[in-house]
Amino acid sequence: MSAIEHFLLVFDHRSNRLVEQKSFGSDVHAATKAYGEMEREYKDCHAIDIVLVGSDSIETVKVTHANYFTGESVKMVQNALSVFPVAH
């Protein structure tokens, strides 16, 4: 079994893109410290998601958290909203 690696993702919903991705290997202390620093930096910016993920590889993270890498979350919301008629 592979050791858990830690990945920090910073996603900007305004631009619908991943603006930062950091790998910390198995260093959970460095990962959580960086996470806390990012949370403080973006505390007043509600358009930013900061996510700390533990996984066996970045490839797995790209599958389990695909919306951060492909921008699919906006498309999914737009598709869901298109089902409902606009009230006038």
C-alpha positions as CSV (number, residue, x, y, z in Angstrom):
1,M,0.0,0.0,0.0
2,S,1.3,3.4,-0.9
3,A,1.9,6.1,1.7
4,I,-0.6,8.9,1.7
5,E,0.5,12.1,0.0
6,H,-0.9,15.5,0.7
7,F,-2.0,18.0,-2.0
8,L,-3.1,21.5,-1.6
9,L,-5.5,22.9,-4.2
10,V,-6.6,26.5,-4.6
11,F,-9.5,27.0,-7.0
12,D,-10.9,30.4,-8.1
13,H,-14.6,30.1,-9.0
14,R,-14.5,33.6,-10.7
15,S,-12.1,32.3,-13.4
16,N,-13.2,28.7,-13.0
17,R,-9.6,27.5,-12.8
18,L,-7.1,25.9,-10.4
19,V,-4.8,28.8,-9.5
20,E,-2.4,26.8,-7.3
21,Q,-1.5,23.2,-6.7
22,K,1.2,22.1,-4.2
23,S,2.4,18.7,-3.3
24,F,3.8,17.9,0.2
25,G,4.5,14.2,-0.1
26,S,3.9,12.5,3.2
27,D,4.7,15.7,5.3
28,V,1.3,16.3,6.9
29,H,2.6,19.0,9.2
30,A,3.9,21.1,6.3
31,A,0.6,20.5,4.4
32,T,-1.6,21.6,7.2
33,K,0.6,24.6,7.9
34,A,0.3,25.7,4.3
35,Y,-3.4,25.1,4.3
36,G,-3.8,27.4,7.4
37,E,-1.8,30.1,5.7
38,M,-3.9,29.9,2.5
39,E,-7.1,30.0,4.6
40,R,-5.9,33.2,6.3
41,E,-4.8,34.7,3.0
42,Y,-8.1,34.2,1.3
43,K,-10.4,34.4,4.4
44,D,-12.5,37.3,2.9
45,C,-12.6,35.9,-0.7
46,H,-15.6,33.6,-1.0
47,A,-14.8,32.8,-4.6
48,I,-11.8,30.8,-3.6
49,D,-11.9,27.1,-2.5
50,I,-8.9,25.9,-0.6
51,V,-8.7,22.1,-0.3
52,L,-6.2,19.8,1.4
53,V,-6.5,16.3,0.0
54,G,-4.8,13.1,1.1
55,S,-4.4,10.5,-1.6
56,D,-2.1,7.9,-3.0
57,S,-1.3,10.1,-6.1
58,I,-2.2,13.3,-7.9
59,E,-3.7,11.2,-10.6
60,T,-6.3,9.9,-8.1
61,V,-7.0,13.4,-6.9
62,K,-7.6,14.4,-10.5
63,V,-10.3,11.7,-10.6
64,T,-11.9,12.2,-7.1
65,H,-11.8,16.1,-7.4
66,A,-12.1,16.4,-11.1
67,N,-14.1,19.6,-11.0
68,Y,-11.0,21.5,-9.7
69,F,-9.0,20.4,-12.7
70,T,-11.5,20.4,-15.5
71,G,-13.8,23.3,-14.6
72,E,-16.8,20.9,-14.8
73,S,-18.5,22.4,-11.7
74,V,-19.7,25.5,-13.6
75,K,-20.9,23.4,-16.5
76,M,-22.8,21.1,-14.2
77,V,-24.5,24.0,-12.5
78,Q,-25.4,25.7,-15.8
79,N,-26.8,22.4,-17.1
80,A,-28.9,21.9,-13.9
81,L,-30.2,25.5,-14.1
82,S,-31.1,25.1,-17.7
83,V,-33.7,22.5,-16.8
84,F,-35.8,25.0,-14.9
85,P,-37.7,27.7,-16.7
86,V,-36.9,31.3,-15.8
87,A,-39.8,32.9,-13.8
88,H,-40.8,36.4,-15.0
